[in-house]
C-alpha cells in the first residue's frame, strides 16, 4: 500500500512540474511576440489597422485605445482572441 501512495505522490509532483514548465514556455513565447507586429496603415472604412507580423503576413487588427503609439511603422503587440479579430496592445511594458 505504501508503494501505491508513493507512486501517487510522485505523479502529483510530476504533474505540477510539467504544468510549471508549460507556463514558463508559454510566457517566453508571448514575450518573443511582443512588439513583433508593425502597423502598415489605417483603414477608415472598417476602423481597423493593417498590420504585418514577423513572418510577413498582412492582416487586419483593431485597437482598443486611441494611443499616439498607433502610427504607421510602429511596432506593437497583438492579442489574438479565439475566432476574433486580433487586438492591438499598445500598453508600454
N, CA, C and O atoms as a CHARMM CRD file, in Angstrom:
* protein
*
  372
    1    1 UNK  N      0.81200  -1.21100   0.00000 PROA 1      0.00000
    2    1 UNK  CA     0.00000   0.00000   0.00000 PROA 1      0.00000
    3    1 UNK  C      0.85100   1.26900   0.00000 PROA 1      0.00000
    4    1 UNK  O      0.49400   2.28400  -0.59800 PROA 1      0.00000
    5    2 UNK  N      1.98900   1.17600   0.69100 PROA 2      0.00000
    6    2 UNK  CA     2.85400   2.33800   0.74200 PROA 2      0.00000
    7    2 UNK  C      3.42400   2.66500  -0.64400 PROA 2      0.00000
    8    2 UNK  O      3.64600   3.83200  -0.96800 PROA 2      0.00000
    9    3 UNK  N      3.65600   1.63600  -1.45100 PROA 3      0.00000
   10    3 UNK  CA     4.17900   1.84600  -2.80300 PROA 3      0.00000
   11    3 UNK  C      3.18000   2.61200  -3.66500 PROA 3      0.00000
   12    3 UNK  O      3.56400   3.48000  -4.45000 PROA 3      0.00000
   13    4 UNK  N      1.92100   2.29400  -3.51700 PROA 4      0.00000
   14    4 UNK  CA     0.87600   2.99100  -4.28200 PROA 4      0.00000
   15    4 UNK  C      0.81700   4.45500  -3.86800 PROA 4      0.00000
   16    4 UNK  O      0.68600   5.33200  -4.72200 PROA 4      0.00000
   17    5 UNK  N      0.91000   4.72900  -2.58900 PROA 5      0.00000
   18    5 UNK  CA     0.89600   6.10800  -2.09700 PROA 5      0.00000
   19    5 UNK  C      2.12800   6.87100  -2.60200 PROA 5      0.00000
   20    5 UNK  O      2.03600   8.04000  -2.97600 PROA 5      0.00000
   21    6 UNK  N      3.26700   6.19600  -2.60700 PROA 6      0.00000
   22    6 UNK  CA     4.49100   6.80700  -3.12400 PROA 6      0.00000
   23    6 UNK  C      4.34600   7.15000  -4.60800 PROA 6      0.00000
   24    6 UNK  O      4.70900   8.24800  -5.03000 PROA 6      0.00000
   25    7 UNK  N      3.82100   6.22100  -5.39400 PROA 7      0.00000
   26    7 UNK  CA     3.59300   6.47200  -6.81900 PROA 7      0.00000
   27    7 UNK  C      2.61800   7.62200  -7.03300 PROA 7      0.00000
   28    7 UNK  O      2.79700   8.43200  -7.94200 PROA 7      0.00000
   29    8 UNK  N      1.60600   7.69200  -6.21100 PROA 8      0.00000
   30    8 UNK  CA     0.62000   8.77300  -6.30700 PROA 8      0.00000
   31    8 UNK  C      1.29000  10.12600  -6.04400 PROA 8      0.00000
   32    8 UNK  O      1.05600  11.08900  -6.77500 PROA 8      0.00000
   33    9 UNK  N      2.11900  10.19600  -5.00600 PROA 9      0.00000
   34    9 UNK  CA     2.80700  11.45100  -4.67800 PROA 9      0.00000
   35    9 UNK  C      3.78300  11.86100  -5.77900 PROA 9      0.00000
   36    9 UNK  O      3.87200  13.04000  -6.12400 PROA 9      0.00000
   37   10 UNK  N      4.50800  10.90200  -6.32400 PROA 10     0.00000
   38   10 UNK  CA     5.43300  11.20400  -7.42100 PROA 10     0.00000
   39   10 UNK  C      4.66200  11.69400  -8.64400 PROA 10     0.00000
   40   10 UNK  O      5.10500  12.61200  -9.33400 PROA 10     0.00000
   41   11 UNK  N      3.52200  11.08900  -8.90900 PROA 11     0.00000
   42   11 UNK  CA     2.68500  11.50200 -10.03500 PROA 11     0.00000
   43   11 UNK  C      2.21100  12.94200  -9.86200 PROA 11     0.00000
   44   11 UNK  O      2.21900  13.72000 -10.81700 PROA 11     0.00000
   45   12 UNK  N      1.80300  13.29200  -8.66100 PROA 12     0.00000
   46   12 UNK  CA     1.34700  14.66500  -8.38200 PROA 12     0.00000
   47   12 UNK  C      2.49800  15.64800  -8.58200 PROA 12     0.00000
   48   12 UNK  O      2.30700  16.71200  -9.17100 PROA 12     0.00000
   49   13 UNK  N      3.68700  15.30200  -8.10000 PROA 13     0.00000
   50   13 UNK  CA     4.84900  16.17700  -8.26900 PROA 13     0.00000
   51   13 UNK  C      5.20400  16.34500  -9.74600 PROA 13     0.00000
   52   13 UNK  O      5.50100  17.45100 -10.19700 PROA 13     0.00000
   53   14 UNK  N      5.17100  15.24900 -10.49000 PROA 14     0.00000
   54   14 UNK  CA     5.48000  15.32400 -11.91900 PROA 14     0.00000
   55   14 UNK  C      4.47500  16.18600 -12.66600 PROA 14     0.00000
   56   14 UNK  O      4.84700  16.96200 -13.54600 PROA 14     0.00000
   57   15 UNK  N      3.20700  16.05000 -12.31700 PROA 15     0.00000
   58   15 UNK  CA     2.16500  16.85200 -12.95600 PROA 15     0.00000
   59   15 UNK  C      2.39400  18.33800 -12.68900 PROA 15     0.00000
   60   15 UNK  O      2.26900  19.16400 -13.59300 PROA 15     0.00000
   61   16 UNK  N      2.73000  18.66900 -11.44800 PROA 16     0.00000
   62   16 UNK  CA     2.97100  20.06400 -11.07800 PROA 16     0.00000
   63   16 UNK  C      4.19500  20.61500 -11.82400 PROA 16     0.00000
   64   16 UNK  O      4.15600  21.72600 -12.35100 PROA 16     0.00000
   65   17 UNK  N      5.26800  19.84000 -11.86300 PROA 17     0.00000
   66   17 UNK  CA     6.48100  20.26400 -12.56200 PROA 17     0.00000
   67   17 UNK  C      6.20800  20.49100 -14.04300 PROA 17     0.00000
   68   17 UNK  O      6.68300  21.47000 -14.62000 PROA 17     0.00000
   69   18 UNK  N      5.45200  19.59900 -14.65600 PROA 18     0.00000
   70   18 UNK  CA     5.10300  19.73000 -16.06700 PROA 18     0.00000
   71   18 UNK  C      4.28600  21.00000 -16.30400 PROA 18     0.00000
   72   18 UNK  O      4.52800  21.72500 -17.26800 PROA 18     0.00000
   73   19 UNK  N      3.32200  21.26700 -15.42400 PROA 19     0.00000
   74   19 UNK  CA     2.47700  22.45300 -15.58100 PROA 19     0.00000
   75   19 UNK  C      3.31100  23.72700 -15.44800 PROA 19     0.00000
   76   19 UNK  O      3.13000  24.66000 -16.23000 PROA 19     0.00000
   77   20 UNK  N      4.20700  23.78200 -14.48600 PROA 20     0.00000
   78   20 UNK  CA     5.06600  24.95400 -14.30200 PROA 20     0.00000
   79   20 UNK  C      5.94000  25.16500 -15.53700 PROA 20     0.00000
   80   20 UNK  O      6.12600  26.29800 -15.98100 PROA 20     0.00000
   81   21 UNK  N      6.47400  24.08200 -16.09000 PROA 21     0.00000
   82   21 UNK  CA     7.31400  24.16900 -17.27800 PROA 21     0.00000
   83   21 UNK  C      6.51100  24.67900 -18.47500 PROA 21     0.00000
   84   21 UNK  O      7.00600  25.50600 -19.24100 PROA 21     0.00000
   85   22 UNK  N      5.28500  24.19700 -18.64300 PROA 22     0.00000
   86   22 UNK  CA     4.43800  24.64200 -19.75400 PROA 22     0.00000
   87   22 UNK  C      4.09800  26.11900 -19.63300 PROA 22     0.00000
   88   22 UNK  O      4.09500  26.83500 -20.63400 PROA 22     0.00000
   89   23 UNK  N      3.81200  26.58500 -18.42400 PROA 23     0.00000
   90   23 UNK  CA     3.51000  28.00200 -18.20900 PROA 23     0.00000
   91   23 UNK  C      4.73000  28.84900 -18.55200 PROA 23     0.00000
   92   23 UNK  O      4.59600  29.90200 -19.17400 PROA 23     0.00000
   93   24 UNK  N      5.91000  28.40100 -18.15500 PROA 24     0.00000
   94   24 UNK  CA     7.14300  29.12300 -18.47700 PROA 24     0.00000
   95   24 UNK  C      7.38200  29.21900 -19.97100 PROA 24     0.00000
   96   24 UNK  O      7.78200  30.26900 -20.47300 PROA 24     0.00000
   97   25 UNK  N      7.14000  28.13100 -20.68000 PROA 25     0.00000
   98   25 UNK  CA     7.30200  28.12300 -22.13800 PROA 25     0.00000
   99   25 UNK  C      6.32400  29.09600 -22.78500 PROA 25     0.00000
  100   25 UNK  O      6.69900  29.83800 -23.69300 PROA 25     0.00000
  101   26 UNK  N      5.07600  29.10100 -22.32800 PROA 26     0.00000
  102   26 UNK  CA     4.05500  29.99600 -22.88200 PROA 26     0.00000
  103   26 UNK  C      4.42700  31.45800 -22.65100 PROA 26     0.00000
  104   26 UNK  O      4.29300  32.28100 -23.55600 PROA 26     0.00000
  105   27 UNK  N      4.89300  31.78700 -21.44200 PROA 27     0.00000
  106   27 UNK  CA     5.28000  33.17300 -21.15100 PROA 27     0.00000
  107   27 UNK  C      6.46800  33.60100 -22.00300 PROA 27     0.00000
  108   27 UNK  O      6.50900  34.73200 -22.48700 PROA 27     0.00000
  109   28 UNK  N      7.42700  32.71300 -22.18800 PROA 28     0.00000
  110   28 UNK  CA     8.59200  33.03900 -23.02200 PROA 28     0.00000
  111   28 UNK  C      8.16900  33.27300 -24.46400 PROA 28     0.00000
  112   28 UNK  O      8.66500  34.19200 -25.11600 PROA 28     0.00000
  113   29 UNK  N      7.25300  32.44600 -24.96700 PROA 29     0.00000
  114   29 UNK  CA     6.77000  32.61700 -26.33800 PROA 29     0.00000
  115   29 UNK  C      6.01300  33.93300 -26.48700 PROA 29     0.00000
  116   29 UNK  O      6.14300  34.61500 -27.50400 PROA 29     0.00000
  117   30 UNK  N      5.21900  34.29100 -25.47200 PROA 30     0.00000
  118   30 UNK  CA     4.48500  35.55300 -25.52500 PROA 30     0.00000
  119   30 UNK  C      5.43800  36.74200 -25.52600 PROA 30     0.00000
  120   30 UNK  O      5.19100  37.72600 -26.22300 PROA 30     0.00000
  121   31 UNK  N      6.52500  36.66700 -24.75700 PROA 31     0.00000
  122   31 UNK  CA     7.49600  37.75800 -24.72400 PROA 31     0.00000
  123   31 UNK  C      8.19200  37.92400 -26.07400 PROA 31     0.00000
  124   31 UNK  O      8.50400  39.04300 -26.48200 PROA 31     0.00000
  125   32 UNK  N      8.43300  36.81800 -26.76200 PROA 32     0.00000
  126   32 UNK  CA     9.06600  36.88800 -28.08100 PROA 32     0.00000
  127   32 UNK  C      8.15800  37.62700 -29.05900 PROA 32     0.00000
  128   32 UNK  O      8.64000  38.37100 -29.91300 PROA 32     0.00000
  129   33 UNK  N      6.84900  37.42700 -28.93800 PROA 33     0.00000
  130   33 UNK  CA     5.89900  38.03800 -29.86800 PROA 33     0.00000
  131   33 UNK  C      5.61900  39.50600 -29.56500 PROA 33     0.00000
  132   33 UNK  O      5.01500  40.19200 -30.38800 PROA 33     0.00000
  133   34 UNK  N      6.04800  40.01100 -28.39300 PROA 34     0.00000
  134   34 UNK  CA     5.80700  41.41300 -28.07300 PROA 34     0.00000
  135   34 UNK  C      6.55300  42.30600 -29.06100 PROA 34     0.00000
  136   34 UNK  O      7.70700  42.04700 -29.40200 PROA 34     0.00000
  137   35 UNK  N      5.89400  43.33400 -29.50300 PROA 35     0.00000
  138   35 UNK  CA     6.44800  44.32200 -30.43300 PROA 35     0.00000
  139   35 UNK  C      6.98100  43.69200 -31.71200 PROA 35     0.00000
  140   35 UNK  O      7.93400  44.19700 -32.30400 PROA 35     0.00000
  141   36 UNK  N      6.36800  42.58800 -32.14000 PROA 36     0.00000
  142   36 UNK  CA     6.82800  41.92200 -33.36000 PROA 36     0.00000
  143   36 UNK  C      5.90900  42.20100 -34.54500 PROA 36     0.00000
  144   36 UNK  O      6.12100  41.66500 -35.63300 PROA 36     0.00000
  145   37 UNK  N      4.90200  43.02600 -34.34400 PROA 37     0.00000
  146   37 UNK  CA     3.96200  43.34800 -35.41300 PROA 37     0.00000
  147   37 UNK  C      4.09300  44.83300 -35.74900 PROA 37     0.00000
  148   37 UNK  O      4.14700  45.67500 -34.85200 PROA 37     0.00000
  149   38 UNK  N      4.14300  45.14600 -37.02900 PROA 38     0.00000
  150   38 UNK  CA     4.32200  46.52700 -37.47600 PROA 38     0.00000
  151   38 UNK  C      3.03700  47.04400 -38.10800 PROA 38     0.00000
  152   38 UNK  O      2.40100  46.34600 -38.89700 PROA 38     0.00000
  153   39 UNK  N      2.66300  48.25300 -37.76400 PROA 39     0.00000
  154   39 UNK  CA     1.47000  48.88400 -38.34200 PROA 39     0.00000
  155   39 UNK  C      1.81700  49.41900 -39.73100 PROA 39     0.00000
  156   39 UNK  O      2.77700  50.17000 -39.90300 PROA 39     0.00000
  157   40 UNK  N      1.01400  49.01400 -40.71800 PROA 40     0.00000
  158   40 UNK  CA     1.21700  49.48100 -42.09500 PROA 40     0.00000
  159   40 UNK  C      0.34100  50.67800 -42.42400 PROA 40     0.00000
  160   40 UNK  O      0.72400  51.53000 -43.22700 PROA 40     0.00000
  161   41 UNK  N     -0.83100  50.74700 -41.80800 PROA 41     0.00000
  162   41 UNK  CA    -1.73800  51.84600 -42.09700 PROA 41     0.00000
  163   41 UNK  C     -3.07700  51.64600 -41.42000 PROA 41     0.00000
  164   41 UNK  O     -3.31200  50.64000 -40.75000 PROA 41     0.00000
  165   42 UNK  N     -3.95300  52.62600 -41.60600 PROA 42     0.00000
  166   42 UNK  CA    -5.28100  52.60300 -41.00300 PROA 42     0.00000
  167   42 UNK  C     -6.33000  52.55300 -42.10400 PROA 42     0.00000
  168   42 UNK  O     -6.25000  53.30200 -43.07700 PROA 42     0.00000
  169   43 UNK  N     -7.31000  51.67500 -41.95400 PROA 43     0.00000
  170   43 UNK  CA    -8.40300  51.55200 -42.91900 PROA 43     0.00000
  171   43 UNK  C     -9.62400  52.24700 -42.32800 PROA 43     0.00000
  172   43 UNK  O    -10.25400  51.72400 -41.40900 PROA 43     0.00000
  173   44 UNK  N     -9.95800  53.42300 -42.85300 PROA 44     0.00000
  174   44 UNK  CA   -11.05300  54.21100 -42.27600 PROA 44     0.00000
  175   44 UNK  C    -12.42900  53.61200 -42.55800 PROA 44     0.00000
  176   44 UNK  O    -13.38500  53.93000 -41.85100 PROA 44     0.00000
  177   45 UNK  N    -12.55400  52.76300 -43.56000 PROA 45     0.00000
  178   45 UNK  CA   -13.86500  52.16200 -43.84500 PROA 45     0.00000
  179   45 UNK  C    -14.22400  51.10000 -42.81200 PROA 45     0.00000
  180   45 UNK  O    -15.39000  50.96900 -42.44100 PROA 45     0.00000
  181   46 UNK  N    -13.23900  50.34600 -42.34700 PROA 46     0.00000
  182   46 UNK  CA   -13.51600  49.30400 -41.34400 PROA 46     0.00000
  183   46 UNK  C    -13.16400  49.75300 -39.93200 PROA 46     0.00000
  184   46 UNK  O    -13.65300  49.17800 -38.95900 PROA 46     0.00000
  185   47 UNK  N    -12.32100  50.77200 -39.81300 PROA 47     0.00000
  186   47 UNK  CA   -11.87800  51.21900 -38.49500 PROA 47     0.00000
  187   47 UNK  C    -10.77800  50.34100 -37.91900 PROA 47     0.00000
  188   47 UNK  O    -10.47700  50.41900 -36.72800 PROA 47     0.00000
  189   48 UNK  N    -10.18000  49.51100 -38.75600 PROA 48     0.00000
  190   48 UNK  CA    -9.11200  48.61800 -38.30800 PROA 48     0.00000
  191   48 UNK  C     -7.77400  49.04700 -38.89400 PROA 48     0.00000
  192   48 UNK  O     -7.71600  49.79100 -39.87300 PROA 48     0.00000
  193   49 UNK  N     -6.72000  48.57100 -38.28700 PROA 49     0.00000
  194   49 UNK  CA    -5.36800  48.82900 -38.76700 PROA 49     0.00000
  195   49 UNK  C     -4.89200  47.65200 -39.61200 PROA 49     0.00000
  196   49 UNK  O     -5.21500  46.50000 -39.32200 PROA 49     0.00000
  197   50 UNK  N     -4.12900  47.94500 -40.64700 PROA 50     0.00000
  198   50 UNK  CA    -3.45900  46.90200 -41.42300 PROA 50     0.00000
  199   50 UNK  C     -2.10100  46.68800 -40.76700 PROA 50     0.00000
  200   50 UNK  O     -1.31500  47.62600 -40.63700 PROA 50     0.00000
  201   51 UNK  N     -1.82400  45.44900 -40.35300 PROA 51     0.00000
  202   51 UNK  CA    -0.56900  45.15500 -39.66300 PROA 51     0.00000
  203   51 UNK  C      0.15500  44.01000 -40.36100 PROA 51     0.00000
  204   51 UNK  O     -0.45400  43.21300 -41.07500 PROA 51     0.00000
  205   52 UNK  N      1.45600  43.94500 -40.14300 PROA 52     0.00000
  206   52 UNK  CA     2.28100  42.88900 -40.73100 PROA 52     0.00000
  207   52 UNK  C      3.09900  42.25100 -39.61600 PROA 52     0.00000
  208   52 UNK  O      3.77600  42.94500 -38.85800 PROA 52     0.00000
  209   53 UNK  N      3.03400  40.92100 -39.51900 PROA 53     0.00000
  210   53 UNK  CA     3.79500  40.23800 -38.47400 PROA 53     0.00000
  211   53 UNK  C      5.20600  39.92200 -38.95400 PROA 53     0.00000
  212   53 UNK  O      5.57100  40.24800 -40.08300 PROA 53     0.00000
  213   54 UNK  N      5.99600  39.28600 -38.09600 PROA 54     0.00000
  214   54 UNK  CA     7.39700  38.99400 -38.41100 PROA 54     0.00000
  215   54 UNK  C      7.54000  38.02700 -39.58500 PROA 54     0.00000
  216   54 UNK  O      8.57900  38.01000 -40.24500 PROA 54     0.00000
  217   55 UNK  N      6.51600  37.22800 -39.85000 PROA 55     0.00000
  218   55 UNK  CA     6.55500  36.28400 -40.97200 PROA 55     0.00000
  219   55 UNK  C      6.17700  36.92600 -42.29700 PROA 55     0.00000
  220   55 UNK  O      6.22900  36.27000 -43.33800 PROA 55     0.00000
  221   56 UNK  N      5.79900  38.19800 -42.27500 PROA 56     0.00000
  222   56 UNK  CA     5.42100  38.89700 -43.49400 PROA 56     0.00000
  223   56 UNK  C      3.94200  38.83500 -43.82000 PROA 56     0.00000
  224   56 UNK  O      3.51400  39.37600 -44.83900 PROA 56     0.00000
  225   57 UNK  N      3.14700  38.18200 -42.97100 PROA 57     0.00000
  226   57 UNK  CA     1.70300  38.10200 -43.21400 PROA 57     0.00000
  227   57 UNK  C      1.06300  39.44800 -42.89600 PROA 57     0.00000
  228   57 UNK  O      1.37100  40.07300 -41.88100 PROA 57     0.00000
  229   58 UNK  N      0.17100  39.88300 -43.77400 PROA 58     0.00000
  230   58 UNK  CA    -0.54400  41.14300 -43.58500 PROA 58     0.00000
  231   58 UNK  C     -1.99000  40.81500 -43.25400 PROA 58     0.00000
  232   58 UNK  O     -2.63200  40.02200 -43.94200 PROA 58     0.00000
  233   59 UNK  N     -2.49900  41.43900 -42.18400 PROA 59     0.00000
  234   59 UNK  CA    -3.88300  41.20400 -41.79800 PROA 59     0.00000
  235   59 UNK  C     -4.42100  42.41500 -41.06600 PROA 59     0.00000
  236   59 UNK  O     -3.70400  43.39000 -40.84400 PROA 59     0.00000
  237   60 UNK  N     -5.67500  42.35000 -40.69700 PROA 60     0.00000
  238   60 UNK  CA    -6.37200  43.45500 -40.05200 PROA 60     0.00000
  239   60 UNK  C     -6.42400  43.23400 -38.54600 PROA 60     0.00000
  240   60 UNK  O     -6.60600  42.10900 -38.08200 PROA 60     0.00000
  241   61 UNK  N     -6.26300  44.31500 -37.78700 PROA 61     0.00000
  242   61 UNK  CA    -6.35100  44.25000 -36.32700 PROA 61     0.00000
  243   61 UNK  C     -7.05000  45.50200 -35.83200 PROA 61     0.00000
  244   61 UNK  O     -6.95900  46.56500 -36.44700 PROA 61     0.00000
  245   62 UNK  N     -7.74300  45.36700 -34.72400 PROA 62     0.00000
  246   62 UNK  CA    -8.44200  46.53900 -34.18400 PROA 62     0.00000
  247   62 UNK  C     -7.73900  47.03000 -32.92700 PROA 62     0.00000
  248   62 UNK  O     -7.09500  46.25900 -32.21600 PROA 62     0.00000
  249   63 UNK  N     -7.87100  48.30900 -32.67000 PROA 63     0.00000
  250   63 UNK  CA    -7.26800  48.91400 -31.48500 PROA 63     0.00000
  251   63 UNK  C     -8.35400  49.16400 -30.45300 PROA 63     0.00000
  252   63 UNK  O     -9.49000  49.48700 -30.80100 PROA 63     0.00000
  253   64 UNK  N     -8.00600  49.01400 -29.19200 PROA 64     0.00000
  254   64 UNK  CA    -8.98600  49.27300 -28.13300 PROA 64     0.00000
  255   64 UNK  C     -8.72900  50.61400 -27.46300 PROA 64     0.00000
  256   64 UNK  O     -9.43600  50.98600 -26.52700 PROA 64     0.00000
  257   65 UNK  N     -7.71900  51.34400 -27.93600 PROA 65     0.00000
  258   65 UNK  CA    -7.45700  52.67100 -27.38300 PROA 65     0.00000
  259   65 UNK  C     -6.97700  53.58400 -28.50100 PROA 65     0.00000
  260   65 UNK  O     -6.49100  53.12200 -29.53300 PROA 65     0.00000
  261   66 UNK  N     -7.11800  54.86300 -28.28400 PROA 66     0.00000
  262   66 UNK  CA    -6.60300  55.85600 -29.22700 PROA 66     0.00000
  263   66 UNK  C     -5.26900  56.35300 -28.68900 PROA 66     0.00000
  264   66 UNK  O     -5.19400  57.41100 -28.06500 PROA 66     0.00000
  265   67 UNK  N     -4.24800  55.60000 -28.93000 PROA 67     0.00000
  266   67 UNK  CA    -2.92900  55.92900 -28.40900 PROA 67     0.00000
  267   67 UNK  C     -2.08600  56.56400 -29.49700 PROA 67     0.00000
  268   67 UNK  O     -2.24000  56.25700 -30.67900 PROA 67     0.00000
  269   68 UNK  N     -1.19100  57.45400 -29.08500 PROA 68     0.00000
  270   68 UNK  CA    -0.28500  58.06000 -30.06600 PROA 68     0.00000
  271   68 UNK  C      0.75200  57.04400 -30.54300 PROA 68     0.00000
  272   68 UNK  O      1.46600  57.29000 -31.51500 PROA 68     0.00000
  273   69 UNK  N      0.83300  55.89700 -29.85100 PROA 69     0.00000
  274   69 UNK  CA     1.76000  54.83900 -30.26700 PROA 69     0.00000
  275   69 UNK  C      1.27200  54.12300 -31.52300 PROA 69     0.00000
  276   69 UNK  O      2.03100  53.38700 -32.15300 PROA 69     0.00000
  277   70 UNK  N      0.00600  54.33900 -31.88800 PROA 70     0.00000
  278   70 UNK  CA    -0.57400  53.66100 -33.05200 PROA 70     0.00000
  279   70 UNK  C     -0.37800  54.51100 -34.29900 PROA 70     0.00000
  280   70 UNK  O     -1.31100  55.15400 -34.78000 PROA 70     0.00000
  281   71 UNK  N      0.83100  54.50800 -34.80900 PROA 71     0.00000
  282   71 UNK  CA     1.12300  55.26300 -36.02300 PROA 71     0.00000
  283   71 UNK  C      1.78200  54.32800 -37.03300 PROA 71     0.00000
  284   71 UNK  O      2.24700  53.24300 -36.68600 PROA 71     0.00000
  285   72 UNK  N      1.81200  54.76400 -38.26500 PROA 72     0.00000
  286   72 UNK  CA     2.38800  53.94500 -39.33100 PROA 72     0.00000
  287   72 UNK  C      3.85500  53.64200 -39.02000 PROA 72     0.00000
  288   72 UNK  O      4.63700  54.54300 -38.71500 PROA 72     0.00000
  289   73 UNK  N      4.21000  52.36300 -39.10300 PROA 73     0.00000
  290   73 UNK  CA     5.57900  51.94100 -38.84100 PROA 73     0.00000
  291   73 UNK  C      5.86500  51.56700 -37.39700 PROA 73     0.00000
  292   73 UNK  O      6.95200  51.07500 -37.09200 PROA 73     0.00000
  293   74 UNK  N      4.90400  51.79300 -36.49600 PROA 74     0.00000
  294   74 UNK  CA     5.12100  51.47200 -35.08100 PROA 74     0.00000
  295   74 UNK  C      5.07800  49.96400 -34.86200 PROA 74     0.00000
  296   74 UNK  O      4.28100  49.26000 -35.48200 PROA 74     0.00000
  297   75 UNK  N      5.93600  49.48200 -33.98400 PROA 75     0.00000
  298   75 UNK  CA     5.92300  48.07300 -33.60200 PROA 75     0.00000
  299   75 UNK  C      5.02600  47.90700 -32.38600 PROA 75     0.00000
  300   75 UNK  O      5.20900  48.58100 -31.37200 PROA 75     0.00000
  301   76 UNK  N      4.06100  47.01200 -32.49000 PROA 76     0.00000
  302   76 UNK  CA     3.09200  46.79100 -31.41500 PROA 76     0.00000
  303   76 UNK  C      2.95700  45.29600 -31.15500 PROA 76     0.00000
  304   76 UNK  O      3.42800  44.46500 -31.93100 PROA 76     0.00000
  305   77 UNK  N      2.30400  44.97800 -30.05000 PROA 77     0.00000
  306   77 UNK  CA     1.99800  43.58800 -29.71600 PROA 77     0.00000
  307   77 UNK  C      0.54700  43.31900 -30.06800 PROA 77     0.00000
  308   77 UNK  O     -0.27200  44.23800 -30.09800 PROA 77     0.00000
  309   78 UNK  N      0.23100  42.06600 -30.33300 PROA 78     0.00000
  310   78 UNK  CA    -1.14300  41.67900 -30.63600 PROA 78     0.00000
  311   78 UNK  C     -1.65000  40.68300 -29.61700 PROA 78     0.00000
  312   78 UNK  O     -0.90700  39.83400 -29.12400 PROA 78     0.00000
  313   79 UNK  N     -2.93400  40.80400 -29.31200 PROA 79     0.00000
  314   79 UNK  CA    -3.64400  39.80800 -28.52200 PROA 79     0.00000
  315   79 UNK  C     -4.63800  39.18000 -29.47800 PROA 79     0.00000
  316   79 UNK  O     -5.46800  39.87700 -30.06300 PROA 79     0.00000
  317   80 UNK  N     -4.56100  37.87300 -29.64100 PROA 80     0.00000
  318   80 UNK  CA    -5.40700  37.19500 -30.62300 PROA 80     0.00000
  319   80 UNK  C     -6.47000  36.36000 -29.92500 PROA 80     0.00000
  320   80 UNK  O     -6.19500  35.23700 -29.50100 PROA 80     0.00000
  321   81 UNK  N     -7.69700  36.90100 -29.80100 PROA 81     0.00000
  322   81 UNK  CA    -8.77000  36.09900 -29.21700 PROA 81     0.00000
  323   81 UNK  C     -9.16100  34.96700 -30.16500 PROA 81     0.00000
  324   81 UNK  O     -9.04100  35.09700 -31.38400 PROA 81     0.00000
  325   82 UNK  N     -9.62200  33.87700 -29.60400 PROA 82     0.00000
  326   82 UNK  CA   -10.00300  32.72400 -30.42200 PROA 82     0.00000
  327   82 UNK  C    -11.20800  33.09000 -31.28100 PROA 82     0.00000
  328   82 UNK  O    -12.25700  33.46600 -30.75700 PROA 82     0.00000
  329   83 UNK  N    -11.06100  32.98100 -32.58400 PROA 83     0.00000
  330   83 UNK  CA   -12.15700  33.23000 -33.50800 PROA 83     0.00000
  331   83 UNK  C    -12.52000  34.68500 -33.69100 PROA 83     0.00000
  332   83 UNK  O    -13.59600  34.98200 -34.21000 PROA 83     0.00000
  333   84 UNK  N    -11.66100  35.60300 -33.28300 PROA 84     0.00000
  334   84 UNK  CA   -11.97800  37.01700 -33.41500 PROA 84     0.00000
  335   84 UNK  C    -10.87300  37.78500 -34.11200 PROA 84     0.00000
  336   84 UNK  O     -9.83900  37.22400 -34.47200 PROA 84     0.00000
  337   85 UNK  N    -11.10500  39.06800 -34.29700 PROA 85     0.00000
  338   85 UNK  CA   -10.11000  39.94300 -34.91000 PROA 85     0.00000
  339   85 UNK  C     -9.02900  40.23800 -33.86700 PROA 85     0.00000
  340   85 UNK  O     -9.35600  40.56200 -32.72600 PROA 85     0.00000
  341   86 UNK  N     -7.75300  40.13200 -34.23700 PROA 86     0.00000
  342   86 UNK  CA    -6.68200  40.44700 -33.28400 PROA 86     0.00000
  343   86 UNK  C     -6.80200  41.87200 -32.75800 PROA 86     0.00000
  344   86 UNK  O     -7.26200  42.77000 -33.46200 PROA 86     0.00000
  345   87 UNK  N     -6.38500  42.06300 -31.52100 PROA 87     0.00000
  346   87 UNK  CA    -6.45800  43.36200 -30.85800 PROA 87     0.00000
  347   87 UNK  C     -5.04000  43.88300 -30.67400 PROA 87     0.00000
  348   87 UNK  O     -4.15200  43.14500 -30.24600 PROA 87     0.00000
  349   88 UNK  N     -4.82800  45.15300 -30.99600 PROA 88     0.00000
  350   88 UNK  CA    -3.51600  45.77600 -30.82800 PROA 88     0.00000
  351   88 UNK  C     -3.34300  46.15000 -29.36500 PROA 88     0.00000
  352   88 UNK  O     -4.18800  46.82800 -28.78100 PROA 88     0.00000
  353   89 UNK  N     -2.24100  45.70200 -28.78100 PROA 89     0.00000
  354   89 UNK  CA    -1.89800  46.02200 -27.40000 PROA 89     0.00000
  355   89 UNK  C     -0.79400  47.06900 -27.44000 PROA 89     0.00000
  356   89 UNK  O      0.35800  46.74200 -27.72300 PROA 89     0.00000
  357   90 UNK  N     -1.13200  48.31600 -27.16100 PROA 90     0.00000
  358   90 UNK  CA    -0.16400  49.40800 -27.23700 PROA 90     0.00000
  359   90 UNK  C      0.31800  49.83900 -25.85900 PROA 90     0.00000
  360   90 UNK  O      0.96400  50.87900 -25.72800 PROA 90     0.00000
  361   91 UNK  N      0.01200  49.05500 -24.83400 PROA 91     0.00000
  362   91 UNK  CA     0.44600  49.40500 -23.48200 PROA 91     0.00000
  363   91 UNK  C      1.95800  49.21900 -23.37100 PROA 91     0.00000
  364   91 UNK  O      2.48600  48.19200 -23.79600 PROA 91     0.00000
  365   92 UNK  N      2.66100  50.20600 -22.80000 PROA 92     0.00000
  366   92 UNK  CA     4.11200  50.05000 -22.63300 PROA 92     0.00000
  367   92 UNK  C      4.42900  48.97100 -21.61000 PROA 92     0.00000
  368   92 UNK  O      3.68800  48.79400 -20.64300 PROA 92     0.00000
  369   93 UNK  N      5.49300  48.27000 -21.80900 PROA 93     0.00000
  370   93 UNK  CA     5.91800  47.19700 -20.89400 PROA 93     0.00000
  371   93 UNK  C      7.15000  47.61400 -20.13900 PROA 93     0.00000
  372   93 UNK  O      7.66200  46.85000 -19.32100 PROA 93     0.00000
